[in-house]
């Protein structure tokens, strides 16, 4: 399986095979030979961040609980005479 990786030096776009067994394998540009990243670091940077997902879920829950605890209309109901 390959993933698109672009070189920050020459701008070349290439497929980087990330199905190697070692996380310390280098990903280098095929055009200029520039070191781009290691396989393990690339996988970590592009995997979902569970800490960030939990933070967003707790924020959503806090906002939902704050909304539910407030009455629908914060203003006092006053009756007006209609003509």
Z-matrix of the N, CA and C atoms (Angstrom, degrees):
N
C 1 1.442
C 2 1.524 1 108.74
N 3 1.310 2 117.48 1 136.23
C 4 1.456 3 120.79 2 -179.52
C 5 1.505 4 111.94 3 -120.43
N 6 1.313 5 115.47 4 152.63
C 7 1.459 6 122.31 5 179.95
C 8 1.518 7 108.34 6 -127.99
N 9 1.318 8 117.18 7 146.71
C 10 1.463 9 121.85 8 -179.84
C 11 1.525 10 110.61 9 -72.82
N 12 1.313 11 115.28 10 126.54
C 13 1.455 12 122.18 11 176.09
C 14 1.519 13 106.45 12 -130.22
N 15 1.313 14 117.08 13 135.30
C 16 1.461 15 119.87 14 179.45
C 17 1.529 16 109.61 15 -114.09
N 18 1.324 17 114.39 16 144.00
C 19 1.456 18 120.96 17 -179.19
C 20 1.520 19 109.32 18 -82.91
N 21 1.331 20 117.04 19 133.00
C 22 1.461 21 120.39 20 179.34
C 23 1.522 22 111.51 21 -81.82
N 24 1.308 23 117.55 22 -9.56
C 25 1.459 24 120.96 23 -179.53
C 26 1.530 25 112.29 24 -92.59
N 27 1.351 26 116.66 25 -52.52
C 28 1.471 27 119.57 26 -176.24
C 29 1.519 28 112.81 27 -108.59
N 30 1.331 29 118.51 28 -11.51
C 31 1.460 30 121.79 29 178.02
C 32 1.516 31 113.91 30 84.24
N 33 1.309 32 118.51 31 8.48
C 34 1.456 33 122.29 32 -179.61
C 35 1.526 34 110.14 33 -69.36
N 36 1.328 35 116.09 34 136.06
C 37 1.466 36 122.20 35 175.61
C 38 1.514 37 107.62 36 -103.87
N 39 1.309 38 116.23 37 130.94
C 40 1.457 39 119.92 38 -178.50
C 41 1.513 40 109.97 39 -146.08
N 42 1.312 41 115.28 40 161.53
C 43 1.456 42 121.06 41 174.49
C 44 1.515 43 108.05 42 -89.01
N 45 1.310 44 116.14 43 127.98
C 46 1.460 45 121.17 44 178.40
C 47 1.515 46 108.34 45 -107.21
N 48 1.312 47 117.96 46 119.52
C 49 1.472 48 119.30 47 178.07
C 50 1.523 49 110.37 48 -71.72
N 51 1.308 50 116.17 49 119.71
C 52 1.467 51 120.83 50 -176.90
C 53 1.520 52 112.08 51 -109.70
N 54 1.331 53 117.18 52 13.70
C 55 1.452 54 119.58 53 -179.89
C 56 1.528 55 112.48 54 -95.41
N 57 1.322 56 117.03 55 22.23
C 58 1.461 57 120.86 56 176.19
C 59 1.529 58 108.69 57 -77.25
N 60 1.308 59 116.56 58 161.07
C 61 1.457 60 120.61 59 -174.05
C 62 1.524 61 113.40 60 -85.36
N 63 1.311 62 117.66 61 -22.74
C 64 1.464 63 120.68 62 -175.74
C 65 1.520 64 110.62 63 -101.26
N 66 1.329 65 116.02 64 129.15
C 67 1.460 66 120.59 65 179.85
C 68 1.516 67 112.57 66 -72.75
N 69 1.315 68 118.50 67 -18.75
C 70 1.460 69 120.86 68 -178.31
C 71 1.524 70 113.13 69 -89.78
N 72 1.339 71 117.47 70 4.05
C 73 1.464 72 120.30 71 176.24
C 74 1.534 73 109.19 72 -62.85
N 75 1.315 74 116.15 73 140.61
C 76 1.464 75 121.40 74 -177.04
C 77 1.519 76 111.33 75 -86.47
N 78 1.319 77 114.83 76 145.62
C 79 1.461 78 121.83 77 169.05
C 80 1.521 79 105.36 78 -108.62
N 81 1.327 80 115.89 79 115.23
C 82 1.465 81 121.31 80 -178.99
C 83 1.521 82 109.55 81 -121.06
N 84 1.322 83 115.98 82 154.05
C 85 1.455 84 122.20 83 178.95
C 86 1.525 85 109.29 84 -70.24
N 87 1.324 86 116.81 85 135.91
C 88 1.454 87 120.98 86 179.28
C 89 1.525 88 112.04 87 -76.55
N 90 1.329 89 117.52 88 -23.24
C 91 1.467 90 121.10 89 -178.44
C 92 1.523 91 112.39 90 -83.09
N 93 1.334 92 116.75 91 -53.86
C 94 1.466 93 119.57 92 -172.91
C 95 1.530 94 113.25 93 -109.87
N 96 1.342 95 118.33 94 -8.46
C 97 1.449 96 121.22 95 178.47
C 98 1.517 97 114.82 96 80.29
N 99 1.314 98 117.56 97 9.26
C 100 1.467 99 122.12 98 -179.28
C 101 1.526 100 110.44 99 -68.05
N 102 1.342 101 116.09 100 134.40
C 103 1.460 102 121.09 101 175.13
C 104 1.519 103 108.47 102 -69.58
N 105 1.333 104 116.78 103 124.94
C 106 1.455 105 120.63 104 -178.10
C 107 1.524 106 112.14 105 -101.59
N 108 1.312 107 117.26 106 -48.22
C 109 1.455 108 120.25 107 -175.73
C 110 1.521 109 108.54 108 -172.48
N 111 1.335 110 115.42 109 174.60
C 112 1.455 111 119.49 110 169.81
C 113 1.521 112 107.83 111 -102.57
N 114 1.301 113 116.17 112 159.19
C 115 1.458 114 120.50 113 -177.72
C 116 1.524 115 110.79 114 -62.35
N 117 1.324 116 118.11 115 -43.35
C 118 1.458 117 121.49 116 -179.23
C 119 1.517 118 112.87 117 -64.33
N 120 1.323 119 117.46 118 -42.34
C 121 1.461 120 121.02 119 179.34
C 122 1.522 121 110.87 120 -66.89
N 123 1.340 122 117.18 121 -39.09
C 124 1.468 123 120.47 122 179.54
C 125 1.524 124 109.65 123 -65.01
N 126 1.342 125 117.00 124 -42.95
C 127 1.466 126 120.04 125 179.10
C 128 1.525 127 111.36 126 -63.50
N 129 1.335 128 116.90 127 -41.72
C 130 1.461 129 120.28 128 179.18
C 131 1.522 130 112.14 129 -64.53
N 132 1.332 131 116.78 130 -39.09
C 133 1.466 132 120.65 131 -178.48
C 134 1.521 133 112.30 132 -70.48
N 135 1.330 134 117.99 133 -26.96
C 136 1.459 135 121.02 134 -176.45
C 137 1.522 136 113.67 135 -107.20
N 138 1.316 137 117.65 136 7.66
C 139 1.457 138 120.80 137 175.59
C 140 1.525 139 108.52 138 -91.40
N 141 1.325 140 117.43 139 158.69
C 142 1.465 141 118.97 140 -179.56
C 143 1.521 142 111.67 141 -65.97
N 144 1.310 143 115.52 142 141.75
C 145 1.457 144 121.37 143 178.49
C 146 1.525 145 108.59 144 -92.24
N 147 1.326 146 116.04 145 106.61
C 148 1.456 147 119.82 146 -177.36
C 149 1.524 148 111.82 147 -70.27
N 150 1.319 149 116.83 148 -31.06
C 151 1.462 150 119.26 149 177.94
C 152 1.527 151 110.33 150 -65.10
N 153 1.323 152 117.16 151 -41.33
C 154 1.465 153 120.89 152 178.58
C 155 1.528 154 111.10 153 -68.51
N 156 1.324 155 117.64 154 -37.52
C 157 1.460 156 120.07 155 177.13
C 158 1.524 157 111.12 156 -64.48
N 159 1.323 158 117.67 157 -41.28
C 160 1.464 159 120.51 158 178.50
C 161 1.527 160 111.18 159 -66.36
N 162 1.326 161 117.04 160 -37.36
C 163 1.456 162 120.79 161 177.37
C 164 1.524 163 110.47 162 -62.84
N 165 1.318 164 117.68 163 -44.74
C 166 1.460 165 121.22 164 178.62
C 167 1.521 166 111.93 165 -65.24
N 168 1.338 167 117.09 166 -38.37
C 169 1.457 168 119.60 167 179.04
C 170 1.525 169 111.48 168 -67.53
N 171 1.330 170 117.71 169 -39.12
C 172 1.460 171 119.43 170 178.99
C 173 1.522 172 110.85 171 -69.47
N 174 1.325 173 117.01 172 -35.21
C 175 1.472 174 120.47 173 176.62
C 176 1.522 175 110.34 174 -65.08
N 177 1.323 176 116.60 175 -42.28
C 178 1.462 177 120.61 176 178.46
C 179 1.520 178 110.92 177 -63.06
N 180 1.323 179 117.13 178 -42.30
C 181 1.456 180 121.07 179 179.07
C 182 1.525 181 111.12 180 -65.07
N 183 1.328 182 117.16 181 -40.55
C 184 1.467 183 120.86 182 178.42
C 185 1.520 184 111.02 183 -62.84
N 186 1.321 185 117.34 184 -43.96
C 187 1.466 186 120.56 185 178.32
C 188 1.517 187 111.56 186 -65.35
N 189 1.326 188 117.33 187 -39.88
C 190 1.459 189 120.63 188 178.71
C 191 1.519 190 111.18 189 -64.42
N 192 1.322 191 117.32 190 -42.21
C 193 1.463 192 120.68 191 178.48
C 194 1.521 193 111.27 192 -66.21
N 195 1.322 194 118.24 193 -36.06
C 196 1.464 195 121.11 194 178.18
C 197 1.516 196 110.34 195 -67.10
N 198 1.335 197 117.24 196 -38.80
C 199 1.466 198 120.33 197 179.17
C 200 1.518 199 111.38 198 -67.87
N 201 1.315 200 117.56 199 -39.37
C 202 1.465 201 121.12 200 -177.43
C 203 1.522 202 112.56 201 -71.54
N 204 1.310 203 118.09 202 -25.97
C 205 1.458 204 119.92 203 -178.27
C 206 1.519 205 112.36 204 -82.10
N 207 1.322 206 118.89 205 -16.02
C 208 1.460 207 121.97 206 178.54
C 209 1.522 208 109.50 207 -86.77
N 210 1.323 209 117.66 208 143.22
C 211 1.461 210 118.97 209 173.61
C 212 1.535 211 110.07 210 -67.11
N 213 1.315 212 115.53 211 158.51
C 214 1.463 213 119.39 212 -177.12
C 215 1.518 214 112.30 213 -60.84
N 216 1.322 215 116.05 214 -42.39
C 217 1.464 216 120.09 215 177.90
C 218 1.515 217 107.96 216 -117.94
N 219 1.303 218 116.33 217 116.11
C 220 1.454 219 120.57 218 -179.14
C 221 1.523 220 112.24 219 -74.68
N 222 1.321 221 117.66 220 -15.39
C 223 1.455 222 121.14 221 -176.88
C 224 1.523 223 109.15 222 -88.14
N 225 1.329 224 114.54 223 152.71
C 226 1.460 225 119.93 224 176.27
C 227 1.516 226 108.72 225 -74.10
N 228 1.293 227 114.73 226 142.38
C 229 1.461 228 119.24 227 -178.98
C 230 1.528 229 108.61 228 -80.94
N 231 1.297 230 116.27 229 123.97
C 232 1.464 231 121.43 230 176.01
C 233 1.519 232 107.51 231 -119.41
N 234 1.282 233 115.01 232 139.80
C 235 1.448 234 118.54 233 -179.55
C 236 1.508 235 109.47 234 -98.39
N 237 1.284 236 113.00 235 132.33
C 238 1.458 237 118.74 236 178.32
C 239 1.528 238 109.64 237 -108.55
N 240 1.286 239 113.10 238 149.48
C 241 1.468 240 118.26 239 175.80
C 242 1.515 241 108.72 240 -83.63
N 243 1.293 242 116.14 241 130.32
C 244 1.471 243 119.54 242 178.42
C 245 1.502 244 109.39 243 -100.96
N 246 1.287 245 115.24 244 151.01
C 247 1.451 246 119.32 245 -176.19
C 248 1.485 247 113.07 246 -81.18
